[in-house]
Amino acid sequence: MTERSNANAVHTAAQARAFTAWQDYIQKHSPQPVQYDSKLEHLAAVTLGSGTGTVAQFGVDAGLSLRMLSACRPRQQVMGFDAWHLKGPGLPDRWTGNFDHSRSFTWTQEAHREMALSMPDNVRLVPGLFEQQQIRDVMGTSPASVIHIDCDTGPATSTVLEAIRPNLVVGTMIVFDEYANYPGWREHEHGAWTKFAGQNSVQYQYWGICHMDVSVRITSIGRNA
Ligand SMILES: C[S@@+](CC[C@H](N)C(=O)[O-])C[C@H]1O[C@@H](n2cnc3c(N)ncnc32)[C@H](O)[C@@H]1O
């Protein structure tokens, strides 16, 4: 066995275990979520089907899915938070999921400027490493309709969830992009969400699933949240 074929075999075995664990989990917690063919179809269905309120994405990169959010909500501002060039290469926190992200999501100031200029008029980009006070200042206290969390790692997801706690209400939809179905999925967005929900008395239903992405609908929320 070569180093490459060994790496492939290890990954295939780990992925198979993750798939089984995730299927067992979702069957137990939500026997019949809506199944989508693609993550963009899933995100669009959630956004078009949700009520009025703030729409924000955490983890934008080049903005593929943010552009779709903006097209789904042409008459309101849609916000996108990301560090872009205001960080080093890769993700700010260690990713232990499906493949190496240590050189991904690397931006120069110039590349970010060009990307920002190409965004639709109803998009507001908020550059910077996620920081609770900055997120709260931008988000205010308006109820959230759709929150798209696509920052991959547990620490970043926890920072975002704590910051947007005042915006979460019954009916808020949260779409997590790397929630499950990969090796180590319990450590990242899933782990951050279940911990946050437990600490803040948030009840929720799994609403839709695709490959690794999951949407949840908040059904009740503790008074302090
Ligand atoms: C998977 S990409 C987002 C993909 C994007 N939503 C799309 O549709 O293509 C993850 C992004 O999260 C951002 N990110 C992760 N952790 C962050 C943090 N702590 N602060 C700011 N941005 C962060 C990264 O900079 C990266 O651009």
The ligand as a MOL file (V3000), in Angstrom:
LIG
                    3D

  0  0  0     0  0            999 V3000
M  V30 BEGIN CTAB
M  V30 COUNTS 27 29 0 0 0
M  V30 BEGIN ATOM
M  V30 1 C -16.1050 27.5800 4.2210 0
M  V30 2 S -15.6410 29.2510 4.0990 0 CHG=1
M  V30 3 C -17.1620 30.0490 3.7330 0
M  V30 4 C -17.7320 29.6550 2.4080 0
M  V30 5 C -18.8330 30.5460 1.8850 0
M  V30 6 N -19.9800 30.6550 2.7630 0
M  V30 7 C -19.2800 30.1380 0.4880 0
M  V30 8 O -20.4750 30.1790 0.1900 0
M  V30 9 O -18.4270 29.7780 -0.3390 0 CHG=-1
M  V30 10 C -15.3210 29.6220 5.7800 0
M  V30 11 C -14.9980 31.0780 6.0500 0
M  V30 12 O -15.1120 31.3030 7.4590 0
M  V30 13 C -14.2130 32.3230 7.8150 0
M  V30 14 N -13.9190 32.2390 9.2590 0
M  V30 15 C -13.6980 31.1170 9.9840 0
M  V30 16 N -13.4320 31.4290 11.2610 0
M  V30 17 C -13.5040 32.7800 11.3570 0
M  V30 18 C -13.3300 33.7180 12.4370 0
M  V30 19 N -13.0140 33.2990 13.6800 0
M  V30 20 N -13.4700 35.0330 12.1890 0
M  V30 21 C -13.7830 35.4540 10.9250 0
M  V30 22 N -13.9600 34.6240 9.8510 0
M  V30 23 C -13.8130 33.3050 10.0650 0
M  V30 24 C -12.9790 32.0470 6.9570 0
M  V30 25 O -12.2070 33.2140 6.7710 0
M  V30 26 C -13.5890 31.5020 5.6560 0
M  V30 27 O -13.6580 32.4760 4.6590 0
M  V30 END ATOM
M  V30 BEGIN BOND
M  V30 1 1 1 2
M  V30 2 1 2 3
M  V30 3 1 2 10
M  V30 4 1 3 4
M  V30 5 1 4 5
M  V30 6 1 5 6
M  V30 7 1 5 7
M  V30 8 2 7 8
M  V30 9 1 7 9
M  V30 10 1 10 11
M  V30 11 1 11 12
M  V30 12 1 11 26
M  V30 13 1 12 13
M  V30 14 1 13 14
M  V30 15 1 13 24
M  V30 16 1 14 15
M  V30 17 1 14 23
M  V30 18 2 15 16
M  V30 19 1 16 17
M  V30 20 1 17 18
M  V30 21 2 17 23
M  V30 22 1 18 19
M  V30 23 2 18 20
M  V30 24 1 20 21
M  V30 25 2 21 22
M  V30 26 1 22 23
M  V30 27 1 24 25
M  V30 28 1 24 26
M  V30 29 1 26 27
M  V30 END BOND
M  V30 END CTAB
M  END
